[in-house]
Amino acid sequence: QVQLVESGGGFVQPGGSLRLSCVASGRISSFDVMGWYRQAPGKQRELVATLMHGANTHYADSVKGRFTISRDMAKNTPSLQMNNLNPEDTDVYYCNVRGRQSDLWGQGTHVTVAT
């Protein structure tokens, strides 16, 4: 089973930027949709951004214009560029790659936005 590992999280001040990356332990030959989700303690995991196989993207209203999802074309994993971060973006961020017979998740990376 291929595993995903996120990186790039950390501490940043409001208005700052971070770039999250997702690495796979094996080959992902194809996918239907990939994306980033986030979850705060005690809350439901929520969608941040998705990228379909046909390259269509979708963003949560709260991150539109600030976050950009992209794809590593060779590895079929997503990245997330996050700009103009605010404290409400503080969460654990998870990458996800879904195919016809797979639904891969990482363990999450922490993002903290504070002064």
N, C-alpha and C positions, 0 to 999 in steps of 0.2 A: 504494500500500500504506500503510495507516494504521500509524503508529508510536506506541509508548507511551514515555513519559518519567516516571521515578520521581523523587520529591523527598521531602525530610523526614528523610533520614538524617543521621547526625552522630555526635558523641561525647557520651556520657552516662555518668554514674556509676551503679553498681549501685543498683537501686531506683528509678531514674528512668523517665521516659516519653518516647516519641517517637510521632509520627503520620506515617505514610508516605502519600503521595498518588500517584496515577497519572493522567497527562494524556495524551489521545490527540490526534494531529495532525489527525485527521479524524473524521468521524461514524461511530460504532458503532451501528448501528440495532438490532441484537439480539445476543444471546449465549446460549450454553448453560451455560457455567460461567466464572467469573472467580476469580482467586486470587492469592496471594502465595507465593513460594518463596524459599529462601535457599540460598546455596552458599558454603562456605569453600574456600580454595585447596587444590587436590588432592583435594577431596571431591566426591561426587555432589550434584547439586542436590536439595534435599528440599522437600517440601510443608510450608507453614506453615499456610495456611488457604485454604479455598475457599468460594465462595458460588454455589449453583446458581440457574438461572433462576427456579425456584420458591421461592427465598429460603432453602432449606435450607443450613446451613453445616456445615463440617467443619474441625476443628482438629487439628494434631499434638498428641499427648499432652503434649509438653514445653511447649506454650504455652497449653493450656487454662486458662481462668480469668484469664489475664493479657492475652491479645491478643483484639481484636475486629475482624472484617472487616465492612466496610459498603460500600454501593454508592452512587455518584452516580447518582441516578435519571435525570437528564437526559442524562448523558454515557456511561452504561454503563461506568464505570471503577471499580475498587476502591480503597478506602482501608484502612489497617491501623493501628488504635490499639494501641500496645504499652505496657503498664504493667508495673511491677515488673521491669524488665529486669535480667538478670544477665549475667556475662561469657560464658556459653555461648551467648548470643544474638548475639554478634559474628559478622557475616557480611555478604555482599552480598545484598541483597534485591531480588527481581525481581517485577514485576507481570505478570500473564498474563490475556488475555481470549480465550476460545475460542468459536468459532461453528461452524456447519455447514461453512463453507468457509474458515475463517480460524483462525489460531493465532498471536496477537500477543504479543510479548514486549518488555519494555523492556530498557535497557542495564544496569540495576541501580543501586542506591544503597547506599552503605556505612553500616553501623551498627557502632559500636564502643562496647562497654560495659566500662569499666575505671575504676579509682580514679586 
